[in-house]
Amino acid sequence: MTSLGPLPDDGRVAIIGGGPGGVGCALAVRALAQQMGRRIHITIIEGKDFAGERHHNLCVGIVSPPLPELVEQRLGVACPEHLRQGVITTYVLHASREEVALENTAHPSFAIRRVQFDHYMLETARRLGIAVVEARASGLEFSAERVVIYTDAASVEADVVVGAFGLDEGAAEVFRQAVGYRPPRALVSLLVRYYPGQQAMQRFGGRIHAFLPGFLGMEFGAITPKGDHLNANIAGRALDVGTMQAFLARPEVKALLPDDIEGRPFDLNRVGLFRGRFPRSLAGAYYGDRYVMVGDAAGLVRAFKGKGVTSAVQTGIRAAETILQAGISRAAFASHYAAANRDIIGDLRFGRAVRLMVLLSARYGLLDPVVRAARRDVGVRQALYGAVSAHQPYRQVLGSMFNLRSVAAVLRALV
């Protein structure tokens, strides 16, 4: 095939990455091709083995609408409700001295174990006839007619390749060498999993505690209930074990961590510490002739990493639509795919503004009046909930925070 137009009958799509973005794209290509009466050959290349949880995903694993609707209506598969580990109805926001509970029982979020979700989605794709190559991509070769993906198992030929590899440095280097791809700038995330026992988890309840302490380079932290355990995670530009120790030693954090099942207080030395990253900017050269990135690999995620799974699936669907309806050229991806993602791209600058405001406010102790105002004013409370839960775009959050009523509420809280 030499055309860069919409993928015709017997076209070939290769996807590097078997997470939500990659599998979402594969299932969307399959569903849309069936609607259009085309036969498309789809191959997912994934080097991790999600079965038995031998590999871990460091995503905290909180999902919310519209993900279930996207999975069922756009991908044509059942949303795995059996993998839910709990219902999240409340976010408790902690500033340096004040805190406020932000509730929304009408549209709850759900805790899932990401590696189990990834395994379910990948096996569903395999069951529906999508080929899965269990290998890591090691090279790319583009020509006028095709793209060849080299792996440590066998080579795969395709008409277009989709990068759905998150922030995997090996895959990013493969694309950098081939097309000049530049990964998104990223924040570091550290995470611990703590198993205090069933009774302690029941007492903890369905609340995520979010912290904005503004110290030691840490931008935010959270403690999240995950069914049988708690996740404690922090994020910032440069973090280490000492930062995590300092966070966990804070009185308001220690007060939330119950003793373990043997009655011993929480001890970082008895739990595993995991390190990951998440994007904070768009990637460079994230699409071109015969290739496109989705999700984290493109930097197409909400600032502060909310709705990462949803964004991955959404961008996977939009890539599939572009490939089958508009074409696989750089121009097609620019006019259709980038345009379809204007909601994410346009909100990034508002997210950066919120991030800067939060960092400066935390540093100078100005978040406490905002939290006090939220306890009294529904507008401020809704804006904070939209920000920490990722249920609202940042543009809407800023609009709610800077209307006259909300500003007046914050000013009253200053005195």
KEKE-3310 file (N, C-alpha, C; in steps of 0.2 Angstrom, whole numbers, plus 5000, padded with zeros to 4 digits):
npx = (5004:5003:4996:4992:4980:4963:4963:4961:4952:4959:4969:4983:4987:4998:5001:5011:5011:5001:4992:4978:4977:4983:4976:4963:4963:4965:4953:4944:4947:4944:4930:4925:4929:4922:4909:4911:4912:4925:4939:4952:4968:4975:4988:4994:5009:5017:5027:5026:5020:5004:4997:4995:5001:5014:5020:5019:5008:5011:5001:4989:4976:4962:4946:4933:4917:4918:4923:4917:4906:4913:4921:4911:4902:4909:4920:4914:4914:4912:4912:4923:4916:4918:4931:4932:4938:4933:4922:4923:4918:4922:4933:4946:4954:4969:4977:4991:4987:4973:4958:4946:4932:4926:4913:4904:4892:4883:4891:4901:4918:4929:4939:4952:4963:4976:4984:4977:4966:4972:4976:4963:4958:4967:4967:4954:4954:4962:4954:4944:4950:4961:4978:4992:5008:5020:5032:5046:5047:5060:5065:5062:5057:5054:5045:5040:5030:5026:5028:5040:5041:5053:5055:5060:5056:5050:5048:5036:5025:5017:5004:5002:5008:5005:5009:5008:5014:5016:5027:5038:5055:5063:5055:5052:5064:5066:5057:5062:5074:5069:5060:5062:5055:5050:5049:5036:5039:5041:5034:5041:5035:5032:5027:5019:5013:5002:4996:4985:4975:4958:4948:4954:4954:4940:4937:4944:4937:4928:4937:4948:4963:4970:4985:4993:5006:5018:5033:5050:5051:5040:5025:5012:5003:4995:4983:4976:4962:4962:4953:4959:4971:4981:4986:5000:5005:5017:5021:5032:5046:5059:5061:5065:5069:5070:5061:5048:5049:5048:5036:5027:5030:5023:5012:4998:4997:5002:4992:4982:4986:4984:4988:4996:4990:4996:4997:5007:5014:5014:5027:5040:5050:5045:5037:5035:5043:5039:5044:5039:5034:5025:5017:5019:5017:5014:5020:5034:5033:5023:5015:5015:5019:5012:5012:5007:5005:4997:4988:4998:5010:5009:5008:4995:4986:4977:4982:4991:4988:4975:4962:4969:4968:4956:4959:4968:4961:4951:4960:4965:4953:4951:4962:4960:4948:4953:4963:4955:4945:4951:4964:4982:4992:5004:4997:4984:4983:4986:4975:4964:4966:4973:4965:4953:4957:4957:4950:4958:4971:4969:4965:4977:4985:4977:4978:4992:4992:4984:4992:5004:4998:4994:5006:5013:5004:5004:5017:5018:5008:4995:4985:4977:4966:4958:4954:4947:4937:4930:4923:4913:4907:4898:4902:4916:4919:4914:4923:4935:4933:4931:4944:4952:4947:4947:4935:4931:4936:4951:4949:4935:4936:4944:4936:4925:4932:4936:4925:4914:4908:4915:4928:4925:4922:4934:4941:4935:4938:4951:4952)
npy = (4994:5011:5023:5036:5039:5036:5020:5006:4991:4976:4983:4986:4988:4992:4991:4998:4993:4987:4993:5003:5013:5007:4995:5000:5008:4997:4990:5000:5002:4989:4989:5000:4997:4986:4992:4999:4990:4985:4975:4974:4971:4969:4971:4970:4974:4969:4969:4966:4955:4954:4944:4936:4946:4949:4960:4977:4991:5008:5017:5025:5021:5025:5027:5035:5041:5047:5033:5020:5020:5023:5011:5001:5007:5012:5004:4992:4981:4973:4982:4979:4977:4968:4970:4981:4989:4996:5010:5027:5041:5053:5066:5071:5086:5092:5106:5116:5118:5117:5108:5100:5091:5085:5080:5069:5060:5057:5055:5044:5039:5025:5013:5003:4989:4992:4983:4972:4976:4980:4967:4961:4969:4967:4953:4952:4958:4949:4938:4942:4941:4949:4951:4947:4951:4945:4954:4965:4981:4985:4992:5003:5005:5015:5017:5022:5013:5006:5002:4994:4985:4981:4968:4959:4947:4944:4952:4964:4970:4984:4996:5007:5013:5014:5022:5017:5017:5023:5031:5024:5021:5014:5011:5024:5029:5021:5027:5040:5039:5035:5044:5057:5059:5067:5064:5068:5081:5076:5072:5065:5051:5043:5028:5018:5003:4997:4986:4985:4977:4970:4975:4988:4993:4994:5004:5015:5018:5025:5036:5047:5055:5070:5079:5095:5100:5108:5106:5102:5100:5092:5091:5086:5075:5059:5048:5033:5022:5005:4993:4980:4986:5001:5014:5025:5039:5051:5066:5075:5085:5081:5068:5058:5043:5050:5060:5054:5048:5059:5065:5054:5055:5066:5073:5074:5065:5053:5051:5045:5033:5017:5004:4989:4972:4965:4974:4983:4999:5009:5006:5012:5004:4991:4990:4989:5001:5010:5017:5029:5039:5053:5062:5080:5088:5091:5079:5080:5080:5070:5064:5059:5055:5039:5036:5038:5044:5040:5044:5044:5043:5053:5064:5068:5070:5074:5088:5086:5073:5067:5056:5047:5034:5036:5046:5040:5029:5037:5045:5034:5030:5041:5041:5029:5033:5043:5036:5027:5035:5047:5047:5042:5050:5064:5076:5072:5067:5079:5087:5080:5071:5079:5090:5083:5081:5093:5097:5091:5096:5110:5112:5111:5122:5129:5120:5121:5134:5132:5123:5131:5141:5133:5128:5140:5145:5135:5136:5148:5148:5151:5143:5138:5148:5147:5134:5135:5144:5135:5127:5134:5140:5135:5136:5138:5125:5116:5119:5116:5102:5098:5100:5092:5079:5077:5078:5089:5100:5111:5124:5126:5125:5136:5146:5144:5147:5160:5168:5182:5179:5168:5173:5183:5175:5169:5180:5184:5173:5176:5185)
npz = (5000:4996:4997:5008:5013:5020:5029:5020:5015:5021:5027:5038:5055:5068:5085:5098:5113:5126:5135:5142:5132:5120:5119:5119:5107:5098:5099:5096:5082:5077:5080:5073:5060:5057:5057:5045:5036:5033:5032:5044:5049:5064:5076:5092:5101:5115:5129:5142:5155:5161:5168:5183:5190:5188:5183:5187:5187:5190:5191:5201:5200:5199:5193:5183:5177:5160:5158:5159:5150:5138:5136:5135:5125:5114:5112:5112:5122:5138:5153:5166:5179:5190:5194:5202:5216:5226:5231:5228:5236:5241:5243:5253:5256:5260:5267:5273:5286:5287:5282:5271:5267:5252:5244:5233:5229:5218:5207:5208:5209:5205:5213:5206:5202:5193:5185:5184:5177:5165:5161:5159:5148:5138:5136:5132:5120:5113:5113:5105:5092:5089:5086:5097:5100:5110:5115:5116:5107:5096:5086:5072:5055:5042:5026:5010:5007:5019:5036:5046:5061:5072:5084:5099:5096:5083:5067:5063:5050:5045:5040:5047:5062:5080:5094:5110:5123:5135:5146:5143:5142:5133:5122:5118:5114:5103:5094:5094:5087:5075:5070:5076:5088:5103:5120:5132:5145:5162:5178:5193:5202:5217:5226:5238:5244:5256:5268:5279:5285:5285:5293:5297:5284:5282:5291:5287:5275:5260:5255:5247:5252:5249:5248:5249:5253:5249:5251:5251:5237:5233:5225:5227:5237:5241:5249:5246:5246:5242:5241:5248:5253:5256:5246:5246:5239:5231:5222:5211:5205:5208:5218:5232:5243:5255:5254:5253:5266:5274:5270:5275:5288:5293:5304:5301:5291:5297:5306:5298:5294:5298:5311:5307:5304:5314:5324:5324:5321:5306:5295:5284:5280:5280:5269:5251:5240:5226:5210:5198:5183:5177:5163:5160:5150:5132:5120:5108:5091:5090:5081:5063:5046:5044:5058:5075:5092:5107:5122:5137:5130:5121:5128:5130:5142:5157:5166:5181:5181:5182:5177:5169:5163:5157:5147:5140:5133:5127:5118:5111:5104:5096:5088:5081:5074:5066:5058:5050:5045:5040:5037:5036:5036:5040:5039:5039:5053:5059:5055:5059:5071:5080:5081:5086:5099:5105:5116:5127:5124:5124:5137:5144:5146:5155:5166:5169:5174:5185:5192:5194:5202:5213:5218:5222:5231:5241:5245:5251:5261:5258:5254:5265:5268:5256:5258:5270:5265:5257:5265:5268:5257:5243:5229:5229:5235:5225:5215:5220:5222:5208:5204:5211:5209:5196:5189:5182:5168:5169:5165:5168:5182:5185:5181:5190:5202:5201:5200:5206:5218:5224:5225:5234:5245:5248:5251:5263:5271:5274:5284)
capx = (5000:5007:4992:4992:4973:4960:4965:4956:4951:4965:4975:4987:4988:5002:5001:5016:5009:4995:4988:4972:4977:4984:4970:4957:4964:4964:4946:4940:4949:4940:4923:4924:4930:4916:4904:4912:4913:4932:4943:4958:4972:4977:4993:4997:5015:5017:5032:5024:5015:5000:4994:4998:5003:5021:5022:5015:5007:5011:4995:4985:4970:4955:4943:4927:4914:4914:4926:4913:4902:4918:4923:4905:4898:4914:4924:4910:4916:4909:4916:4924:4914:4921:4938:4932:4940:4929:4919:4926:4913:4924:4940:4948:4959:4973:4982:4996:4984:4966:4956:4939:4929:4923:4909:4900:4889:4880:4895:4907:4924:4930:4946:4953:4970:4977:4987:4971:4962:4976:4976:4957:4957:4972:4964:4947:4956:4965:4948:4941:4954:4967:4984:4996:5015:5023:5039:5047:5049:5067:5067:5057:5059:5048:5047:5034:5024:5025:5032:5042:5042:5057:5055:5065:5053:5049:5046:5029:5024:5010:5003:5003:5010:5002:5013:5004:5019:5016:5033:5043:5061:5065:5050:5053:5071:5065:5053:5066:5079:5066:5056:5063:5050:5052:5044:5034:5042:5037:5035:5042:5030:5034:5021:5020:5007:5002:4991:4984:4970:4952:4945:4957:4952:4933:4936:4946:4931:4929:4939:4955:4965:4975:4989:4996:5011:5023:5039:5055:5050:5034:5019:5006:5003:4988:4982:4970:4960:4961:4950:4963:4977:4981:4992:5002:5010:5019:5024:5036:5051:5064:5059:5069:5066:5069:5055:5043:5049:5046:5029:5024:5031:5019:5007:4991:4998:5003:4986:4978:4989:4982:4993:4995:4986:5000:4997:5013:5013:5016:5035:5041:5055:5042:5033:5039:5043:5039:5045:5036:5033:5019:5018:5016:5017:5014:5026:5036:5033:5019:5012:5018:5016:5012:5013:5003:5005:4991:4989:5004:5016:5008:5007:4988:4983:4975:4987:4991:4987:4969:4959:4974:4965:4950:4962:4972:4956:4949:4964:4965:4948:4952:4967:4957:4944:4958:4966:4950:4941:4954:4970:4988:4997:5004:4992:4977:4983:4985:4968:4958:4967:4975:4959:4949:4960:4958:4948:4964:4977:4967:4965:4984:4988:4974:4981:4998:4990:4982:4998:5008:4995:4994:5013:5015:5000:5006:5024:5017:5003:4989:4979:4972:4960:4954:4951:4942:4931:4927:4919:4907:4904:4897:4905:4923:4919:4913:4929:4940:4931:4932:4951:4956:4944:4947:4928:4930:4942:4953:4946:4929:4938:4947:4930:4922:4936:4937:4919:4914:4906:4920:4933:4923:4922:4941:4944:4932:4942:4958:4952)
capy = (5000:5017:5028:5038:5040:5031:5013:5002:4984:4973:4987:4984:4993:4989:4995:4996:4995:4984:4996:5005:5017:5003:4990:5004:5009:4991:4988:5005:5000:4983:4991:5005:4994:4982:4996:5002:4984:4984:4970:4977:4967:4973:4968:4973:4972:4971:4965:4964:4949:4956:4939:4934:4952:4949:4966:4981:4998:5012:5021:5024:5016:5028:5028:5038:5042:5042:5027:5014:5021:5023:5004:4997:5009:5014:4998:4986:4976:4974:4985:4974:4979:4964:4972:4986:4987:5001:5016:5033:5046:5059:5068:5076:5090:5095:5111:5115:5118:5116:5102:5100:5085:5087:5075:5069:5054:5056:5053:5042:5036:5018:5010:4997:4987:4993:4977:4967:4979:4979:4960:4960:4972:4963:4946:4953:4960:4943:4933:4945:4940:4954:4947:4950:4948:4946:4956:4973:4984:4986:4996:5005:5006:5018:5017:5024:5008:5002:5003:4988:4986:4975:4966:4954:4940:4944:4959:4965:4975:4987:5002:5013:5011:5018:5022:5018:5014:5027:5034:5018:5025:5010:5013:5031:5029:5018:5032:5046:5037:5034:5050:5063:5060:5069:5062:5074:5082:5072:5072:5059:5048:5037:5025:5013:4999:4995:4981:4985:4972:4971:4980:4994:4996:4996:5010:5020:5021:5027:5043:5049:5061:5073:5084:5100:5103:5112:5106:5097:5098:5088:5095:5084:5068:5056:5041:5030:5015:5001:4987:4977:4990:5008:5017:5032:5042:5058:5068:5081:5085:5077:5065:5052:5040:5054:5064:5050:5047:5066:5065:5049:5057:5072:5071:5073:5058:5047:5049:5041:5026:5012:4999:4983:4967:4963:4979:4987:5005:5009:5007:5012:4999:4985:4990:4991:5008:5010:5024:5030:5045:5054:5068:5086:5093:5088:5077:5083:5075:5064:5061:5060:5050:5032:5035:5042:5042:5041:5044:5047:5044:5059:5069:5069:5068:5080:5090:5082:5066:5064:5053:5045:5029:5038:5050:5035:5026:5042:5046:5028:5030:5046:5039:5024:5036:5046:5031:5024:5040:5053:5045:5040:5055:5069:5081:5069:5067:5086:5090:5076:5069:5084:5094:5080:5082:5100:5098:5090:5101:5117:5113:5110:5128:5131:5116:5124:5139:5130:5120:5136:5144:5129:5128:5146:5146:5131:5138:5154:5146:5154:5138:5138:5152:5144:5128:5138:5146:5129:5124:5139:5142:5129:5137:5136:5118:5113:5120:5111:5095:5097:5100:5086:5073:5077:5078:5095:5103:5116:5130:5127:5126:5143:5150:5144:5150:5167:5172:5187:5175:5163:5177:5186:5170:5168:5186:5184:5168:5178:5189)
capz = (5000:4995:4999:5015:5014:5025:5029:5016:5016:5022:5030:5044:5061:5073:5091:5103:5120:5127:5141:5140:5126:5115:5118:5117:5100:5094:5099:5092:5075:5076:5080:5068:5054:5056:5055:5039:5031:5031:5036:5046:5053:5070:5080:5098:5103:5122:5132:5149:5156:5166:5171:5189:5193:5189:5182:5191:5184:5196:5191:5207:5198:5201:5186:5184:5171:5156:5156:5158:5144:5132:5135:5132:5119:5109:5111:5111:5127:5144:5157:5171:5186:5195:5196:5206:5223:5231:5228:5231:5235:5245:5243:5258:5254:5266:5266:5278:5293:5286:5278:5269:5264:5246:5242:5227:5229:5212:5201:5211:5206:5208:5213:5202:5202:5185:5181:5183:5172:5159:5159:5157:5142:5133:5135:5128:5113:5110:5112:5099:5086:5088:5087:5102:5100:5117:5114:5116:5101:5097:5080:5067:5049:5038:5019:5006:5007:5025:5042:5049:5068:5074:5091:5101:5094:5076:5064:5061:5045:5045:5036:5052:5069:5085:5100:5116:5127:5141:5146:5143:5139:5128:5116:5116:5111:5096:5090:5093:5082:5069:5068:5080:5093:5110:5125:5137:5151:5167:5186:5197:5207:5222:5228:5243:5246:5263:5269:5287:5287:5282:5298:5296:5278:5282:5295:5282:5271:5253:5255:5245:5256:5245:5252:5245:5258:5246:5254:5248:5230:5233:5223:5230:5239:5242:5252:5242:5248:5236:5243:5253:5255:5255:5242:5248:5233:5231:5215:5211:5199:5210:5224:5234:5248:5260:5253:5255:5273:5277:5269:5279:5295:5294:5309:5298:5287:5301:5309:5294:5293:5304:5313:5303:5307:5320:5329:5323:5317:5299:5294:5277:5279:5279:5263:5245:5237:5218:5207:5191:5181:5173:5159:5162:5144:5126:5117:5102:5085:5092:5075:5057:5041:5046:5065:5080:5099:5111:5130:5140:5126:5117:5133:5130:5148:5161:5171:5188:5179:5183:5172:5164:5159:5152:5142:5135:5129:5122:5112:5107:5100:5091:5083:5077:5069:5061:5053:5046:5041:5038:5034:5040:5034:5045:5038:5042:5060:5061:5054:5062:5077:5085:5082:5090:5106:5107:5123:5131:5123:5126:5145:5147:5148:5161:5171:5171:5178:5192:5195:5197:5208:5219:5221:5225:5237:5246:5248:5256:5266:5255:5253:5270:5267:5251:5261:5275:5261:5254:5270:5269:5251:5238:5223:5230:5236:5219:5211:5223:5220:5201:5202:5214:5207:5189:5186:5178:5165:5173:5163:5172:5189:5186:5181:5197:5208:5200:5200:5212:5224:5226:5227:5240:5250:5250:5255:5270:5275:5275:5290)
cpx = (5004:5003:4992:4985:4970:4962:4960:4956:4958:4971:4977:4989:4992:5002:5006:5013:5002:4991:4982:4972:4978:4978:4964:4957:4962:4957:4942:4941:4944:4933:4921:4924:4924:4910:4904:4913:4920:4935:4950:4962:4976:4982:4995:5004:5016:5022:5031:5019:5010:4997:4998:5001:5011:5024:5017:5014:5007:5006:4991:4979:4963:4952:4936:4923:4918:4918:4922:4909:4907:4919:4917:4902:4903:4918:4921:4912:4913:4914:4917:4923:4917:4928:4938:4934:4937:4927:4922:4921:4916:4931:4941:4954:4963:4978:4987:4993:4976:4965:4949:4938:4925:4919:4905:4897:4885:4884:4901:4912:4925:4937:4947:4961:4972:4980:4982:4967:4965:4975:4969:4956:4961:4969:4958:4949:4959:4959:4944:4945:4960:4973:4988:5003:5018:5030:5039:5049:5056:5070:5061:5060:5053:5050:5040:5028:5022:5029:5034:5044:5046:5056:5060:5062:5053:5047:5039:5029:5017:5010:5004:5004:5008:5007:5009:5008:5020:5023:5039:5049:5063:5061:5051:5059:5070:5062:5058:5071:5075:5063:5057:5058:5053:5047:5042:5038:5038:5039:5037:5037:5033:5028:5023:5013:5007:4995:4989:4979:4963:4948:4947:4954:4944:4933:4939:4941:4933:4931:4946:4957:4971:4978:4993:5001:5016:5029:5043:5054:5044:5029:5013:5007:4996:4989:4976:4968:4959:4959:4954:4969:4976:4987:4993:5007:5011:5021:5027:5042:5057:5063:5064:5065:5065:5063:5049:5043:5046:5039:5025:5024:5026:5013:5000:4991:4998:4996:4981:4980:4988:4988:4991:4992:4990:5000:5003:5011:5016:5024:5037:5046:5052:5037:5038:5038:5044:5040:5042:5037:5027:5020:5015:5016:5016:5020:5028:5036:5029:5015:5016:5015:5017:5013:5009:5004:4998:4992:4995:5010:5015:5008:4999:4984:4981:4981:4986:4989:4980:4966:4964:4972:4960:4954:4965:4967:4953:4953:4965:4959:4948:4957:4964:4952:4948:4960:4961:4946:4945:4961:4976:4994:4998:4999:4985:4977:4983:4978:4963:4960:4969:4969:4954:4951:4961:4955:4954:4969:4975:4967:4972:4986:4984:4976:4987:4997:4988:4988:5002:5005:4995:5001:5015:5011:5002:5013:5023:5011:4996:4983:4974:4966:4955:4950:4945:4936:4927:4922:4912:4903:4904:4901:4913:4924:4919:4920:4934:4939:4933:4940:4954:4953:4944:4940:4927:4936:4944:4951:4939:4931:4940:4941:4926:4925:4936:4931:4918:4912:4911:4926:4931:4923:4929:4943:4941:4936:4949:4958:4949)
cpy = (5006:5023:5030:5041:5035:5024:5009:4995:4981:4977:4984:4989:4989:4994:4993:4998:4992:4986:4999:5009:5012:4998:4994:5006:5003:4989:4993:5004:4995:4985:4995:5001:4989:4986:4998:4996:4983:4978:4973:4972:4971:4969:4972:4970:4974:4966:4963:4959:4952:4950:4937:4940:4952:4956:4971:4988:5002:5018:5020:5020:5019:5029:5031:5039:5047:5036:5021:5014:5020:5015:5000:5000:5010:5008:4992:4980:4978:4977:4981:4977:4975:4965:4978:4985:4992:5007:5022:5039:5053:5060:5073:5080:5093:5100:5111:5115:5116:5110:5103:5094:5087:5080:5075:5062:5052:5053:5050:5040:5029:5016:5004:4995:4987:4987:4972:4970:4979:4972:4958:4962:4968:4956:4947:4954:4953:4938:4936:4944:4945:4950:4951:4947:4950:4947:4963:4975:4986:4991:4998:5007:5009:5018:5020:5020:5006:5005:4996:4989:4980:4974:4961:4947:4939:4951:4959:4971:4978:4993:5008:5010:5016:5017:5023:5015:5018:5031:5029:5021:5021:5012:5020:5032:5027:5024:5038:5045:5037:5040:5057:5064:5062:5068:5068:5075:5079:5074:5065:5057:5043:5035:5019:5009:4996:4991:4981:4980:4974:4976:4987:4997:4998:5003:5016:5023:5023:5034:5043:5055:5064:5079:5088:5103:5108:5112:5101:5095:5094:5093:5093:5077:5065:5049:5039:5023:5011:4994:4984:4980:4997:5010:5024:5034:5049:5059:5074:5080:5081:5075:5059:5049:5045:5059:5060:5049:5054:5067:5060:5051:5063:5070:5070:5067:5052:5046:5045:5034:5021:5007:4993:4978:4964:4968:4983:4993:5005:5010:5006:5006:4992:4984:4991:4998:5007:5017:5024:5037:5046:5061:5074:5091:5088:5085:5081:5078:5069:5061:5063:5055:5043:5031:5040:5040:5044:5041:5047:5048:5051:5065:5072:5067:5075:5082:5087:5075:5063:5061:5050:5039:5031:5042:5045:5031:5031:5044:5040:5028:5035:5045:5034:5028:5040:5041:5028:5029:5046:5051:5044:5045:5060:5074:5078:5069:5074:5089:5087:5074:5074:5089:5090:5080:5089:5101:5096:5095:5108:5118:5113:5117:5131:5126:5118:5130:5137:5127:5126:5140:5140:5129:5134:5147:5142:5133:5144:5154:5150:5149:5137:5142:5150:5138:5130:5140:5141:5126:5128:5140:5136:5130:5135:5128:5114:5114:5116:5104:5094:5097:5094:5079:5072:5077:5084:5097:5109:5123:5131:5128:5133:5147:5150:5147:5158:5171:5177:5183:5171:5168:5181:5181:5169:5174:5186:5179:5171:5182:5185)
cpz = (5000:4997:5007:5017:5020:5024:5025:5018:5016:5024:5036:5049:5066:5079:5096:5109:5121:5133:5138:5133:5120:5114:5116:5110:5096:5094:5096:5085:5073:5075:5074:5061:5052:5054:5048:5034:5029:5035:5037:5050:5058:5074:5086:5100:5111:5125:5139:5149:5162:5170:5178:5192:5193:5187:5185:5187:5190:5196:5197:5206:5200:5194:5188:5177:5167:5154:5155:5151:5138:5131:5132:5126:5113:5107:5110:5116:5133:5149:5163:5178:5191:5197:5201:5213:5228:5227:5232:5230:5238:5244:5249:5256:5260:5264:5272:5285:5293:5282:5277:5266:5258:5243:5236:5226:5222:5207:5205:5207:5209:5208:5210:5203:5194:5182:5180:5177:5165:5156:5156:5149:5137:5131:5131:5121:5110:5109:5106:5092:5085:5090:5092:5101:5107:5117:5115:5109:5102:5091:5076:5061:5044:5031:5016:5007:5014:5030:5045:5057:5070:5082:5093:5100:5087:5074:5063:5056:5046:5041:5040:5059:5074:5091:5106:5122:5133:5141:5146:5139:5133:5121:5114:5112:5104:5092:5089:5088:5075:5066:5072:5086:5100:5115:5129:5142:5157:5174:5188:5202:5211:5225:5233:5243:5253:5265:5277:5289:5285:5287:5297:5290:5278:5286:5291:5278:5264:5252:5252:5249:5251:5249:5247:5250:5255:5250:5250:5241:5228:5231:5226:5232:5240:5245:5249:5244:5242:5238:5249:5255:5253:5250:5245:5242:5234:5224:5216:5206:5202:5217:5225:5240:5254:5260:5255:5263:5277:5276:5274:5286:5297:5299:5306:5293:5291:5305:5305:5293:5299:5305:5308:5307:5313:5325:5329:5319:5311:5299:5287:5276:5278:5273:5257:5242:5229:5216:5200:5189:5177:5169:5162:5156:5138:5124:5111:5096:5087:5087:5069:5052:5044:5054:5069:5087:5102:5118:5132:5135:5122:5122:5133:5136:5152:5165:5178:5187:5181:5177:5166:5160:5154:5146:5137:5131:5124:5116:5108:5102:5094:5086:5078:5072:5064:5056:5048:5042:5038:5034:5039:5039:5040:5045:5040:5050:5063:5061:5058:5070:5082:5086:5086:5098:5108:5114:5128:5130:5125:5134:5148:5150:5155:5167:5173:5175:5185:5195:5198:5203:5214:5222:5225:5231:5243:5249:5253:5260:5264:5254:5259:5270:5262:5254:5266:5271:5259:5259:5271:5262:5246:5232:5224:5231:5230:5215:5213:5221:5213:5200:5205:5211:5199:5185:5181:5174:5169:5171:5167:5179:5190:5186:5187:5202:5207:5199:5206:5218:5228:5229:5234:5246:5253:5254:5262:5274:5277:5282:5296)
residu = (MET:THR:SER:LEU:GLY:PRO:LEU:PRO:ASP:ASP:GLY:ARG:VAL:ALA:ILE:ILE:GLY:GLY:GLY:PRO:GLY:GLY:VAL:GLY:CYS:ALA:LEU:ALA:VAL:ARG:ALA:LEU:ALA:GLN:GLN:MET:GLY:ARG:ARG:ILE:HIS:ILE:THR:ILE:ILE:GLU:GLY:LYS:ASP:PHE:ALA:GLY:GLU:ARG:HIS:HIS:ASN:LEU:CYS:VAL:GLY:ILE:VAL:SER:PRO:PRO:LEU:PRO:GLU:LEU:VAL:GLU:GLN:ARG:LEU:GLY:VAL:ALA:CYS:PRO:GLU:HIS:LEU:ARG:GLN:GLY:VAL:ILE:THR:THR:TYR:VAL:LEU:HIS:ALA:SER:ARG:GLU:GLU:VAL:ALA:LEU:GLU:ASN:THR:ALA:HIS:PRO:SER:PHE:ALA:ILE:ARG:ARG:VAL:GLN:PHE:ASP:HIS:TYR:MET:LEU:GLU:THR:ALA:ARG:ARG:LEU:GLY:ILE:ALA:VAL:VAL:GLU:ALA:ARG:ALA:SER:GLY:LEU:GLU:PHE:SER:ALA:GLU:ARG:VAL:VAL:ILE:TYR:THR:ASP:ALA:ALA:SER:VAL:GLU:ALA:ASP:VAL:VAL:VAL:GLY:ALA:PHE:GLY:LEU:ASP:GLU:GLY:ALA:ALA:GLU:VAL:PHE:ARG:GLN:ALA:VAL:GLY:TYR:ARG:PRO:PRO:ARG:ALA:LEU:VAL:SER:LEU:LEU:VAL:ARG:TYR:TYR:PRO:GLY:GLN:GLN:ALA:MET:GLN:ARG:PHE:GLY:GLY:ARG:ILE:HIS:ALA:PHE:LEU:PRO:GLY:PHE:LEU:GLY:MET:GLU:PHE:GLY:ALA:ILE:THR:PRO:LYS:GLY:ASP:HIS:LEU:ASN:ALA:ASN:ILE:ALA:GLY:ARG:ALA:LEU:ASP:VAL:GLY:THR:MET:GLN:ALA:PHE:LEU:ALA:ARG:PRO:GLU:VAL:LYS:ALA:LEU:LEU:PRO:ASP:ASP:ILE:GLU:GLY:ARG:PRO:PHE:ASP:LEU:ASN:ARG:VAL:GLY:LEU:PHE:ARG:GLY:ARG:PHE:PRO:ARG:SER:LEU:ALA:GLY:ALA:TYR:TYR:GLY:ASP:ARG:TYR:VAL:MET:VAL:GLY:ASP:ALA:ALA:GLY:LEU:VAL:ARG:ALA:PHE:LYS:GLY:LYS:GLY:VAL:THR:SER:ALA:VAL:GLN:THR:GLY:ILE:ARG:ALA:ALA:GLU:THR:ILE:LEU:GLN:ALA:GLY:ILE:SER:ARG:ALA:ALA:PHE:ALA:SER:HIS:TYR:ALA:ALA:ALA:ASN:ARG:ASP:ILE:ILE:GLY:ASP:LEU:ARG:PHE:GLY:ARG:ALA:VAL:ARG:LEU:MET:VAL:LEU:LEU:SER:ALA:ARG:TYR:GLY:LEU:LEU:ASP:PRO:VAL:VAL:ARG:ALA:ALA:ARG:ARG:ASP:VAL:GLY:VAL:ARG:GLN:ALA:LEU:TYR:GLY:ALA:VAL:SER:ALA:HIS:GLN:PRO:TYR:ARG:GLN:VAL:LEU:GLY:SER:MET:PHE:ASN:LEU:ARG:SER:VAL:ALA:ALA:VAL:LEU:ARG:ALA:LEU:VAL)
# end
